[in-house]
Amino acid sequence: MEFIDTVNNRHSVRDFKSQPVAKEDLEKIVETAGKAPSWANVQPWKVVIATGESLEKIRAYHESGRMEHSEFPALHRGSMGKRGQANLRTWSSGIRRFLGADGDAMYRDSEKLFNAPAVAYLLLPRNINPWTTYDLGAFGQTLMLAAKDLGIDSLPAEEFVFNPTYLHQVLGVSDDYVFAVGIGLGYPKDAKINQFRSERMSLDQFLTIKD
């Protein structure tokens, strides 16, 4: 797939098939993501991928209704800025209109961790500098593009990193790392939610070129 096509075709899948992702593909995706740039080449990331039994334990715990917030601070509307708040409102109303009578489908799927057959957990050292979150963002985007290039879809979501105490236990992650974000990986179901495409700002809304 051409790079621009990969970027344009990547979108968030919110309901996955049970079809597993091959271990070789998972390794290739993460290996490619490891080529992402980082400040002074510190490469602060660590990845743990949950599949099979470990992921089903995490999913069952999540479905039980127990809820511990993620280790990263929650993102509140007030800290998004005016443009971010406006974009959120556009996305929220757009997806509700698109789903119509089945408007709760996304939330039902989120309770099952979107049925993802694999979740890549991206970790950072606990005592982080803000620069490392920029590095991890570059790593995460590269990971999702690498997945799409192999025909594998993705979804970054906070839901994956709820209940971090349990995640540390089940996945054997030491306390000097935090679960920053989870990225679901897999193949899309033929579900309406997967046909939704969010709007993007026009270029003149976020680009200024000064001579």
Disulfide bonds with the S-S distance in Angstrom:
none
